[in-house]
Amino acid sequence: MTKEELAATLNGRQYTREITSTEEVLARESGLLVLFGASDDLAELRGAIDEELGACDGVTILLGRNGELIHEIDDRNEEEVLEKYGLLEMARQREKEAHAIHVLWCATPDGPSWSFATDLPAATFKVMEDDEVYCQGLVIDMKDVRSPAALYLSPPLQDPLKAPEAGGFSFFLAADTVTPMLELKANGDIMVRGKLIENDKELVDGLREWFRLAKIASGR
């Protein structure tokens, strides 16, 4: 399914009935992200990302090169923590490279309550409240978000506050999600495109800890 096809399917739905659970699964399998507003302070994300974000008076959503949500650093305490671990510069760079989606509340006097603005290619759909347009939603294809050179970590870290599990990690290029570009084995083996390059368990364990801290820096 394309973003245009999904947007056409969703167009004209009533508020609180924007998307069905079956359509959410289809969107996720198709790599599509659906965005719409709810109440007067929420931004809803469905499909490729399933999140509900606070959006009182509007908010900016940042999507990273891997298609992940990026937490915008806006607090001095956060900066101090990131500086302590040497991660602040990396976190700021991720913000700069991210794609911005602006969630707008009552952007124009005669317009819908919710609308979205982004430089990403997107298909739009209308959410109705009775006979009035309540929200102008978006559907985005995550292929337009992800960089072909971006690396994907598998399996992803689920909880940044817990130590990573004992298993290894694999990294895939966005352009090739079948063959790992880099594998870090639990026994310390470091594989590049299936070839053993080195065995250094201390290095692999150190990278495992770095991934945990990087996950904290992302705010997810």
N, C-alpha and C positions, 0 to 999 in steps of 0.2 A: 504494500500500500504506500502511496506517495503522500506527502504533506498536503497537497491540493485535494486529493481524494478524501482524506480524513477530515480536512476542514469543511469540505462540502457536506460530509455526513453529519457533522456536528452543528452546522449552521442552522440557526433558528430554534435551537433547543431552549427550553425554559430554565430559568435560574433554579439551581439545586438539582437539575437533571442534565447537567452539561455533558457527561460522558458515562457510559455504562462500564461495569467491571470487565466485561468481555472486550469492549473497545480499548480499555486501558491495557489489557494484555496484548492485543493486536498492535497497539501503538508501540509498546515496549519491544515486541518482536521485530517490528519494522524500523526500530531506531528513531522513532518520532517523539518529540517533546511537545506536550500540549500545555498551554498556559492560559489561565483565566482568573478573574478576581472573584472574591466572595465577601459577603458582609460589607463592612466599610473599612476593614483593616487586614485583609488576608489576600495573599497571592497563592494560587493553587497550581502545582506542577504535577502532571500525570504522564504516564508512558515511560519514556527513557529515564526519567527521574520522578520519584514519587515523594513529594515534599509539600508542606504547607508552611509558608513564610509570612511573618508579620510584615505588613505593608501599610501601616497607618500613614495617611497623607502621601503615599507613594514610596517606592524603594527602587534601588538598582540591584539587579541580579547579575552576578558575574559567573560566566562559564569558562572553565579552563580548557587548555588544548586537548586534554583527555576527555572532555565532556563532563567534567565534574563541577559541582558547585564550589565556588571559592568564597571563603569568608573574608569580607572587607575589614581590614584592621582600622578601627576608629577609636581605640582606647589606649591610653598611655600605659596602663598595666599590661595589656597584651604586648605592646611594643617591648616593654622591659623583659617579659618572659622570653620573647623571641630573641632579643639581643643576648640574653643569658646563654641560650643554646646556639648562638651564631646563626640563627635562621631568619632574622628580620630582612636582610637584603634579598634572600631567596623569595620570601613571602611577598615583598613589595614588587619584585619582578613578575611574579605570577599574576598579581593584580593588573600590572601594566599590559601584560600579554593577553589578558582575558577578554572575551566578548561580553559586552554590556547589553543587558535587556532592561529598559526603563519601564517600571510599572507605574502608571499614571492614574491618579485619583482625580476625577472631575477636571480633566485637562482643559476642556472648553465648556462655556456656559450651556450650550445646546447639545453637547456630545454625551456619550455614555458615561456612566459612573466610573467604569474601569476601561483603560486602554493600554496598549503597549507600544514601545518604540525601540527599534534595534536596527543595526546595520546588517544583521544576518538575513539571508533569504528566508522569507516566511510566508505562509498562507494564513489568511485571516478568516474568522468566523464570528457570527453574532450570537450572543446569549440574550435571550429576551426575558423581560419581566412583564407578564401580560402582553400588551401591545407595544411596549417601549423597549428600545435597545438598552440593556443593562450593562453589557460588557462587549468589547471588541477583543476577542481572544486571538491567540496565535498558535500555529503549529510549525515547529522547526525540525528539520532533518538534521540529526546529530552528525551526519557526514560533513555538513557545512561548518560544524563547530570544531571538529577534531582535526588536528594537523596530521598530514600523512606521515610526518617524521616523529610523531608523538609515541612514547612508549607506554604500554599498558602493563600494569602489575597484576599478576594472577597467582594465587588468589588475593583479592583486595583485603586490606586490614579492616576489620569490622569495628574494633574498639581501640582507639588510640591510647587509652589509659591503661590497657592491659598489655603485657609483654606479648610479642608475636608468638605464634605457636611454633613447634619444633620443625615443621615441614619446610621444604624449600620454596623458592619463589621463581617465577618465570616472567620474563618481559617480552611483549610482542609489539612489533611495529603496527601502527594503525593500518598500513597498507598490506600487512600479512598477519592475520590473527590466527594462523594455523601453526606456523613454525616459530618457536621461540627465538628471539634475537639473542637473549641472554638468560641463562639459568643459574641460579645460586642454590646448590644442593645443601641439604641438612648436614651432610658429612664434610662440607667445605669445598666440594668440587665446584669450579667455576667453568661453565660451558658457554661457548660462543658459537651459535648456529650448529649445535650438536657436537662440537669439538672441545675436548678437555684442554683448557688453557693452563689451569693452575689448581692447586688444592691448598686452600688457606682458610681453615675454619674460623680463626680469629677475625679475619677480614669479613667473612660472611656474617658472623655474629654481630660485628660492628655495624654492617650495613642494615641488618635487621633492626637494630636499635635506632638507626638514623631514620628508617622508614616510619617507625613509631613516632618519633619526634616531628617528622614532616607531616604526619597525619594530624597531630595536634596543631601544627602551624596552619593547616588548611581550615581549621575550625569545624571539621566534620567528624 
